[in-house]
Amino acid sequence: MNGAEGICLCVGLRVMTMAAASSVISAATSFRSLFSWLPCSSRHHHRHSHPREFASAFLHSLKFTLLPRCKASNSKEHVATNSQCGLRLAVSASRSVAQTCFGGSRASHTEAATGMDHVKFIKDVAACEVPVHLQSLLNLLHAKGDKIVSPENRRGIIPLAIPLAEDHLSSSIIALLRWPTPPEGMELPVVQVQKYGVFLLAKSVDQYMHRLLVEADVEGKNLDPYFSATGDIGRHLYSVGDFMKSKFSSLDAYLLKMVGLFPDVFERLALKHLERGDEVSALVSGEFYATKGHFPGFGRPIVFNAELMLKVGRKTEARDAAKIALKLPWWTLGNSYEKVAEIAGWGDEKIEYMKEKITEDGKKEELQKGKALAQVALDQGAFLLDLATVDGSWDDIREPLASCYTEAGLENLSKFINWH
């Protein structure tokens, strides 16, 4: 145990002696005041300079990772057991918080500590409710080899994205999507950042963690490091061998039935039908994916359906589907605007129309029609995002986009968009 761990352990042990283990959390709360005795010289090199930040890290370790392993009972026969558990909690939590706050040689703790930055950014800058298990997802991404990136590292990507990690295989950015007006149940979905927008990976942090655990098990990987990274939530979501016990015919079928609905899984199933020469089943799958509202706000399901119909020679239906998709945000198409516009038979008319509407004259024209200023501002913001999809000029639209949201009365969103 190093000096940093020793400092944390002294405080941890003092906390644990202040109450029975059945109330360790209430006792641990006093950690905030106890940490004030930490010498200034010891604080000097810490990542977190304020004692309360140490306290928060310690409490987080207790409450969400270690405490559930103890018995939550007030009965006499459990007092001794809980007291022993309290000691183990103090030691484990001390080491964990020492790694997080002081740094150290354990890369998993050190790297995952950037999750504190993500929590603060989402809460204070994005002005959103932080997903309960965000830290567990960050730990899991790091455990599987991805590089955790700062949420402020948003240069060159769509301004609505909050970066989490860089995928170690594709080098693409995994992020949370901060919607201007989020659909119900998809407040902060997990997405893959693309040049022309985003591709939906999962509707929530928990759903994405669940999927990663299933896929790792099916690939034959040792899940112990993953469970260590995610704590109790990982074991709650999945147990080793669940897929094999389920008797599902394929991983995709298991994911859709037991984990959740995923765009890439729908697409893979439809394409497999097509590869087997079963066009009817492929088209039924594509239609189900595109028309049932599984992914509100995203144009990708409709684009895929258009591409599928084009593959089987249904050009007219493909064109109609592509036109419908282009009525949704272009940054949700999961493909370049040019390719979707080609299927729809569009030229540059829509682009020119949008360019006109984002001018001052275009704004005055809409206001003269009786539209509310807030609605005109929201429309202009949507046009800016769509136009940036065409050429990937995301950084160029940040300031005008933020101004649009300010005019629409969305001050928090404006601050998030223009954050440097």
C-alpha positions in Angstrom: 0.0 0.0 0.0 1.4 3.4 -1.0 1.2 6.7 0.9 -1.8 7.9 -0.9 -3.7 4.7 -0.1 -2.6 4.9 3.5 -4.0 8.5 3.8 -7.3 7.3 2.4 -7.3 4.2 4.5 -6.8 6.2 7.7 -9.9 8.3 6.9 -11.8 5.2 5.8 -11.1 3.4 9.0 -12.1 6.4 11.1 -15.4 6.6 9.2 -16.1 2.9 9.6 -15.7 3.1 13.4 -18.3 5.8 13.7 -21.3 3.5 13.0 -22.4 -0.1 12.6 -22.0 -1.5 9.1 -25.7 -1.3 8.6 -25.4 2.4 8.4 -22.0 2.8 6.8 -23.2 5.2 4.2 -24.5 7.6 6.7 -21.3 7.3 8.6 -19.3 7.7 5.5 -21.0 10.9 4.7 -19.0 12.4 7.5 -16.0 11.8 5.3 -16.6 15.2 3.8 -15.7 16.9 7.0 -13.0 14.4 8.1 -11.0 14.9 4.9 -10.4 18.6 5.7 -7.5 17.5 7.9 -5.5 16.3 4.9 -2.3 18.3 4.8 -2.0 20.9 2.1 1.4 19.3 1.1 -0.4 16.0 0.4 -3.1 17.8 -1.7 -0.7 19.6 -3.9 -0.2 17.0 -6.6 -3.7 15.6 -6.6 -5.9 15.6 -9.6 -8.8 16.8 -7.4 -7.7 19.7 -5.2 -10.7 20.1 -3.0 -11.3 17.7 -0.1 -15.0 17.3 -1.0 -13.9 15.8 -4.3 -12.0 13.1 -2.4 -15.1 12.6 -0.3 -17.4 12.2 -3.4 -15.0 9.7 -4.9 -14.9 7.7 -1.7 -18.7 7.7 -1.2 -19.2 6.7 -4.9 -16.9 3.7 -4.4 -18.8 2.7 -1.2 -22.3 3.2 -2.5 -22.2 1.9 -6.0 -19.4 -0.6 -6.2 -18.6 -2.1 -2.8 -21.4 -1.7 -0.3 -23.9 -4.0 -2.1 -21.5 -6.9 -1.4 -22.3 -6.6 2.3 -25.5 -7.8 3.9 -28.0 -5.1 4.5 -29.4 -6.2 7.8 -29.9 -4.8 11.3 -30.2 -8.1 13.0 -27.7 -9.0 15.7 -26.4 -12.1 13.9 -25.2 -9.9 11.0 -23.4 -7.2 13.1 -20.1 -9.0 13.2 -20.3 -9.9 9.5 -21.1 -6.4 8.6 -18.3 -5.0 10.7 -15.8 -7.2 8.9 -17.4 -6.1 5.6 -17.0 -2.5 6.7 -13.3 -3.0 7.2 -13.0 -4.6 3.7 -15.0 -1.7 2.3 -12.6 0.8 3.9 -9.5 -0.9 2.5 -11.0 -1.4 -1.0 -12.6 2.0 -1.3 -9.3 3.6 0.0 -7.3 2.0 -2.7 -9.9 2.9 -5.3 -10.2 6.5 -4.3 -6.4 6.8 -4.0 -6.0 5.6 -7.6 -8.7 8.0 -8.8 -7.6 11.1 -6.9 -3.8 10.6 -6.5 -3.0 8.6 -9.7 -1.1 5.4 -9.7 0.1 2.4 -11.7 -3.2 0.7 -12.2 -4.2 1.9 -15.7 -7.9 0.8 -15.4 -8.5 3.0 -12.4 -6.4 5.9 -13.7 -8.0 5.9 -17.1 -11.5 5.5 -15.8 -11.1 8.4 -13.5 -11.8 10.7 -16.5 -15.4 9.6 -15.9 -15.5 12.3 -13.2 -14.9 14.8 -16.0 -17.8 13.3 -18.0 -20.2 13.5 -15.0 -19.3 17.1 -14.4 -19.6 18.0 -18.1 -22.9 16.4 -18.6 -24.3 17.9 -15.5 -22.9 21.4 -15.7 -22.4 22.0 -19.4 -24.8 19.8 -21.2 -27.4 20.4 -18.4 -28.7 16.9 -18.5 -29.3 14.2 -15.9 -26.3 12.0 -15.7 -27.0 8.4 -16.5 -26.8 6.4 -13.3 -24.3 3.9 -14.6 -22.2 6.1 -16.8 -19.0 5.5 -14.8 -19.6 1.7 -15.2 -19.8 2.1 -18.9 -16.6 4.1 -19.1 -14.9 1.5 -17.0 -16.2 -1.2 -19.3 -15.1 0.6 -22.5 -11.6 0.9 -21.0 -11.5 -2.7 -19.9 -12.2 -3.9 -23.4 -9.4 -1.7 -24.8 -11.1 1.5 -25.9 -9.4 4.8 -25.1 -11.4 7.1 -22.8 -11.5 10.6 -24.3 -12.4 14.0 -22.8 -16.0 15.2 -23.2 -14.6 18.5 -24.3 -12.8 16.9 -27.2 -15.5 17.8 -29.7 -13.6 19.4 -32.5 -14.6 18.2 -35.9 -17.7 16.3 -34.8 -21.4 17.1 -34.7 -21.9 19.6 -31.9 -24.6 17.5 -30.3 -22.2 14.7 -29.3 -20.6 14.2 -25.9 -17.5 12.0 -26.6 -16.9 9.0 -24.3 -14.2 6.8 -25.9 -12.4 6.0 -29.1 -13.1 2.4 -30.3 -9.8 0.4 -30.4 -10.8 -1.4 -33.6 -12.4 1.2 -35.8 -11.0 4.4 -34.1 -14.5 5.9 -34.3 -15.8 7.9 -31.4 -18.4 6.5 -29.1 -20.5 9.3 -27.6 -23.7 10.3 -26.0 -26.2 12.3 -28.0 -27.5 15.5 -26.5 -30.8 16.0 -28.4 -32.2 19.5 -28.8 -35.6 17.9 -28.1 -35.1 14.3 -27.0 -37.7 11.6 -27.7 -39.1 9.8 -24.7 -36.9 7.1 -23.4 -33.9 8.3 -25.5 -32.7 11.2 -23.5 -28.9 10.4 -23.9 -28.6 7.5 -26.4 -25.2 6.0 -27.2 -24.1 6.7 -30.7 -21.1 6.2 -33.0 -19.9 9.5 -34.4 -19.6 9.7 -38.2 -18.4 12.3 -40.6 -21.9 13.0 -41.7 -23.6 12.6 -38.3 -24.2 9.7 -35.9 -25.3 6.1 -36.0 -27.4 4.8 -33.0 -25.6 2.1 -31.0 -28.1 1.8 -28.1 -31.0 3.7 -26.6 -29.3 4.0 -23.2 -26.1 3.4 -21.3 -27.4 0.3 -19.5 -28.6 -1.2 -22.8 -25.2 -0.7 -24.4 -23.3 -2.2 -21.4 -25.7 -5.2 -21.5 -24.9 -5.8 -25.2 -21.1 -5.5 -24.7 -21.2 -8.1 -22.0 -23.3 -10.5 -24.1 -21.0 -10.1 -27.1 -17.9 -10.6 -25.0 -19.2 -13.8 -23.6 -20.2 -15.2 -27.0 -16.7 -14.3 -28.3 -15.3 -16.5 -25.5 -13.7 -13.7 -23.6 -13.0 -13.8 -19.8 -15.7 -11.6 -18.3 -14.0 -11.2 -14.9 -12.2 -7.9 -15.9 -15.5 -6.7 -17.3 -17.4 -7.5 -14.2 -14.7 -5.9 -12.1 -15.1 -2.8 -14.2 -18.8 -2.6 -14.0 -19.4 -3.7 -10.4 -22.8 -5.1 -9.4 -24.7 -3.5 -12.4 -22.7 -5.7 -14.8 -23.6 -8.9 -12.9 -27.2 -7.7 -12.7 -27.4 -7.2 -16.5 -25.8 -10.5 -17.5 -24.3 -13.7 -16.1 -21.7 -15.9 -17.8 -23.3 -18.5 -20.0 -26.8 -16.8 -20.2 -26.7 -16.9 -24.0 -25.8 -20.6 -24.2 -28.5 -21.4 -21.7 -31.1 -19.5 -23.6 -31.0 -21.8 -26.7 -31.5 -18.9 -29.1 -30.4 -19.8 -32.6 -28.2 -16.7 -33.0 -26.6 -13.8 -31.1 -28.8 -11.4 -33.1 -32.0 -13.1 -32.0 -30.8 -13.1 -28.4 -30.0 -9.4 -28.5 -33.3 -8.4 -29.9 -35.3 -10.6 -27.5 -33.3 -10.3 -24.3 -31.3 -7.0 -24.5 -33.1 -4.5 -26.7 -33.6 -3.2 -30.2 -30.5 -2.2 -32.2 -30.4 -0.7 -35.7 -27.4 -2.7 -36.9 -28.9 -6.0 -35.7 -32.1 -5.3 -37.6 -30.0 -4.6 -40.7 -27.9 -7.6 -40.4 -30.9 -9.9 -40.0 -32.5 -8.4 -43.2 -29.3 -8.8 -45.2 -28.9 -12.4 -44.1 -32.4 -13.2 -45.5 -31.3 -11.5 -48.7 -28.1 -13.5 -48.9 -30.1 -16.7 -48.6 -32.3 -15.6 -51.5 -35.3 -15.0 -49.3 -36.4 -11.5 -50.6 -39.8 -11.6 -49.0 -38.4 -12.2 -45.5 -35.7 -9.5 -46.1 -38.4 -6.9 -47.2 -40.6 -7.8 -44.2 -37.7 -7.3 -41.8 -36.8 -4.0 -43.5 -40.4 -2.8 -43.3 -40.6 -3.8 -39.6 -37.4 -1.9 -38.9 -38.5 1.2 -40.7 -42.1 1.7 -40.0 -42.8 0.7 -36.4 -41.2 3.8 -34.7 -38.6 1.8 -32.8 -36.1 4.6 -33.1 -37.9 7.9 -33.1 -36.1 10.9 -34.6 -33.7 8.7 -36.6 -33.8 8.5 -40.4 -31.5 5.5 -40.7 -34.2 2.8 -40.5 -36.0 4.4 -43.5 -32.8 4.8 -45.4 -31.9 1.2 -44.9 -35.3 0.2 -46.1 -34.8 2.3 -49.2 -31.4 0.7 -49.9 -32.9 -2.8 -49.4 -35.7 -2.1 -51.9 -33.2 -0.8 -54.4 -31.3 -4.0 -54.1 -34.3 -6.1 -55.1 -35.2 -3.8 -58.0 -38.1 -1.9 -56.4 -36.8 1.5 -57.5 -40.0 3.5 -57.2 -40.6 2.3 -53.6 -37.0 3.0 -52.8 -37.3 6.5 -54.1 -40.4 7.2 -52.0 -38.8 5.8 -48.9 -35.6 7.9 -49.4 -37.8 11.1 -49.7 -39.5 10.3 -46.4 -36.1 9.8 -44.7 -34.9 13.1 -46.0 -37.7 14.8 -44.0 -35.9 13.7 -40.8 -32.6 15.2 -39.6 -29.9 14.4 -42.2 -27.4 13.7 -39.5 -29.4 10.7 -38.5 -29.5 9.1 -42.0 -26.5 6.8 -41.2 -25.2 7.5 -44.7 -24.1 10.6 -46.7 -26.7 13.0 -47.9 -25.5 12.6 -51.5 -26.2 8.8 -51.5 -29.7 9.2 -50.0 -30.6 12.1 -52.3 -29.5 10.1 -55.3 -32.0 7.3 -54.3 -34.7 10.0 -53.8 -33.9 11.6 -57.2 -33.1 14.9 -55.6 -30.8 17.6 -57.0 -29.4 20.5 -55.1 -32.7 22.3 -54.8 -33.3 21.4 -51.1 -29.8 22.5 -50.2 -30.3 25.9 -51.9 -33.6 26.3 -50.1 -32.0 25.7 -46.7 -29.2 28.1 -47.4 -31.7 30.8 -48.2 -33.8 30.1 -45.1 -30.8 30.6 -42.7 -30.2 34.2 -44.0 -31.6 37.2 -42.3 -34.0 37.7 -45.3 -35.2 34.1 -45.0 -35.8 34.7 -41.3 -37.8 37.9 -41.9 -39.9 36.1 -44.5 -40.8 33.3 -42.1 -41.7 35.8 -39.3 -43.9 37.7 -41.8 -45.8 34.5 -42.3 -46.8 34.6 -38.7 -44.4 32.0 -37.3 -43.1 32.5 -33.7 -39.5 33.7 -33.4 -38.7 30.6 -31.3 -40.0 28.3 -34.0 -38.1 30.1 -36.8 -34.9 29.9 -34.7 -35.4 26.2 -34.2 -36.0 25.7 -37.9 -32.8 27.6 -38.7 -30.8 25.5 -36.3 -32.1 22.3 -37.9 -31.1 23.7 -41.4 -27.6 24.5 -40.1 -27.2 20.9 -38.8 -28.5 19.5 -42.1 -26.2 21.6 -44.2 -23.2 20.7 -42.1 -24.0 17.0 -42.8 -23.3 17.6 -46.5 -19.7 18.9 -46.1 -18.9 18.0 -42.5 -18.3 21.6 -41.5 -19.4 21.0 -37.9 -17.0 23.5 -36.3 -18.2 26.3 -38.6 -21.8 26.1 -37.4 -21.2 26.1 -33.6 -21.6 29.8 -33.0 -24.6 30.4 -35.4 -26.2 27.2 -34.1 -25.8 28.4 -30.5 -27.4 31.7 -31.4 -30.4 30.0 -32.9 -31.0 28.1 -29.7 -30.5 31.2 -27.6 -33.3 32.9 -29.7 -35.4 29.8 -29.2 -35.1 30.2 -25.4 -32.9 27.1 -25.0 -30.0 28.8 -23.1 -28.6 25.6 -21.7 -28.4 24.0 -25.1 -26.8 27.1 -26.5 -24.2 27.0 -23.8 -23.5 23.3 -24.5 -23.2 23.8 -28.3 -20.7 26.7 -28.0 -18.6 25.3 -25.2 -14.9 25.5 -25.8 
